[in-house]
Amino acid sequence: MAIDAHRHIGVVSEPRVVLVERGLLRFFAKATGETNPIYFDVEAARSAGHPDILAPPTYVFSLQLSAPAKAGDVFDPVGGLGVDMARVLHGEEAFAYHHPIHAGDQLELVTTTTDIYDRKGGALQFVVQETRVTNGAGAVCVEARQVTVVRNG
């Protein structure tokens, strides 16, 4: 079933607050092949000028997964688009970094569905969502863009 673009474009999620945990940062860094000690060791991070271990660059993607939105979520059948996960392909993701993220940071995520468009006569729909991540001081840390491909045929 096709997604009603007019109904969903422009939907802004509720703010979701996430605490960046040291253990999860280390796990993510290891899983992505990081070897720099600033991603694992507090003292190494502090020696490099950070208050705690640093989040690896694409960590924001997993933060988004750990705090799904109610309004506008691709999978939520009530407040979101209600897409069956079996129909989903990962399209792309992009990040604009403005401020580093560290263990112990409390972040707020707000996601906006900015576009939904068709290809192949509607057999594929592309859902574009942008997430703004701010820290407790109100500074924008990351602006993330994710494209989800939905197979309709």
C-alpha positions as CSV (number, residue, x, y, z in Angstrom):
1,M,0.0,0.0,0.0
2,A,1.4,3.4,-1.0
3,I,2.2,6.1,1.6
4,D,0.0,9.2,1.4
5,A,2.7,11.8,0.9
6,H,0.4,14.8,1.4
7,R,-0.5,13.4,4.9
8,H,3.0,12.8,6.1
9,I,5.3,15.5,4.5
10,G,5.9,18.2,7.1
11,V,5.1,16.0,10.1
12,V,7.5,16.9,13.0
13,S,8.1,14.3,15.7
14,E,7.9,15.0,19.4
15,P,11.3,15.7,21.0
16,R,13.0,12.5,22.3
17,V,15.6,12.8,25.0
18,V,18.5,10.3,25.0
19,L,21.4,9.9,27.4
20,V,24.7,9.0,25.6
21,E,26.0,6.0,27.5
22,R,29.8,5.2,27.6
23,G,29.3,1.4,27.2
24,L,27.2,1.8,24.1
25,L,29.7,4.2,22.6
26,R,32.5,1.7,23.1
27,F,30.4,-1.1,21.7
28,F,29.5,1.0,18.6
29,A,33.1,2.1,18.1
30,K,34.3,-1.5,18.3
31,A,31.5,-2.7,15.9
32,T,32.5,0.0,13.3
33,G,36.2,-0.8,13.5
34,E,37.4,2.2,15.3
35,T,40.8,1.9,16.9
36,N,41.4,5.5,18.1
37,P,41.5,5.4,22.0
38,I,39.4,8.6,22.2
39,Y,36.4,6.4,21.4
40,F,37.2,3.9,24.2
41,D,39.4,5.4,27.0
42,V,38.3,8.4,29.1
43,E,41.9,9.5,29.8
44,A,42.8,9.4,26.2
45,A,39.8,11.4,25.3
46,R,40.6,14.0,28.0
47,S,44.2,14.2,26.9
48,A,42.8,15.1,23.4
49,G,40.6,17.9,24.9
50,H,37.3,16.1,25.3
51,P,35.4,15.9,28.6
52,D,34.7,12.1,28.1
53,I,34.9,9.5,25.3
54,L,33.8,10.8,21.9
55,A,30.9,9.4,19.9
56,P,32.0,7.9,16.6
57,P,30.7,9.9,13.5
58,T,27.8,7.7,12.5
59,Y,26.6,7.0,16.1
60,V,23.7,9.3,15.7
61,F,22.1,6.7,13.4
62,S,21.9,4.2,16.2
63,L,20.6,6.9,18.6
64,Q,17.7,7.5,16.2
65,L,16.9,3.8,16.3
66,S,17.1,3.6,20.1
67,A,14.6,6.5,20.4
68,P,12.0,6.1,17.7
69,A,9.5,8.9,17.2
70,K,5.8,8.4,17.7
71,A,4.8,11.1,15.3
72,G,6.2,10.4,11.8
73,D,8.0,7.1,12.6
74,V,8.2,5.0,9.4
75,F,7.0,1.8,11.2
76,D,4.5,3.1,13.7
77,P,1.0,2.3,12.5
78,V,-0.8,4.8,14.8
79,G,1.2,8.1,14.7
80,G,3.6,7.3,11.8
81,L,3.6,5.9,8.3
82,G,2.8,2.3,9.3
83,V,5.2,0.7,6.9
84,D,5.8,-3.1,7.2
85,M,9.5,-3.6,7.9
86,A,9.7,-6.4,5.4
87,R,9.1,-3.8,2.6
88,V,11.9,-1.4,3.7
89,L,15.3,-0.9,2.2
90,H,18.0,1.4,3.6
91,G,18.4,4.2,1.0
92,E,21.0,6.6,2.3
93,E,22.1,8.6,5.3
94,A,24.1,11.8,5.6
95,F,25.3,13.8,8.6
96,A,26.3,17.5,9.1
97,Y,28.4,17.8,12.3
98,H,28.4,21.0,14.3
99,H,29.3,20.0,17.8
100,P,30.9,16.8,19.2
101,I,28.9,14.3,21.2
102,H,30.4,12.7,24.3
103,A,29.5,10.1,26.8
104,G,27.2,11.6,29.4
105,D,25.6,14.1,27.0
106,Q,21.8,14.3,27.2
107,L,20.6,14.9,23.6
108,E,17.2,15.9,22.2
109,L,16.2,14.5,18.8
110,V,13.5,16.0,16.6
111,T,12.7,14.4,13.3
112,T,10.8,16.0,10.3
113,T,9.5,14.1,7.3
114,T,10.7,16.5,4.6
115,D,9.8,14.6,1.4
116,I,8.2,11.4,0.0
117,Y,8.5,10.7,-3.7
118,D,7.9,7.8,-6.0
119,R,10.1,6.0,-8.6
120,K,9.3,3.2,-11.0
121,G,5.6,4.1,-11.3
122,G,5.1,4.0,-7.5
123,A,6.7,0.6,-7.1
124,L,9.3,2.4,-4.8
125,Q,8.6,5.3,-2.5
126,F,11.4,7.2,-0.9
127,V,10.8,8.7,2.6
128,V,13.2,11.6,3.5
129,Q,13.5,12.4,7.1
130,E,15.8,14.9,8.8
131,T,16.7,14.7,12.5
132,R,18.1,17.6,14.4
133,V,20.2,16.6,17.5
134,T,20.9,19.2,20.2
135,N,22.7,18.9,23.5
136,G,21.6,20.0,27.0
137,A,23.1,23.5,26.3
138,G,20.9,23.8,23.3
139,A,23.8,23.6,20.8
140,V,23.1,21.7,17.5
141,C,25.4,18.7,17.5
142,V,24.3,17.0,14.3
143,E,21.8,17.3,11.5
144,A,21.1,13.9,10.1
145,R,19.3,13.0,6.9
146,Q,17.9,9.5,6.2
147,V,16.2,8.1,3.2
148,T,14.1,5.0,3.6
149,V,13.0,3.1,0.5
150,V,9.6,1.4,0.6
151,R,8.9,-1.4,-1.9
152,N,5.2,-1.3,-3.0
153,G,5.3,-3.9,-5.7
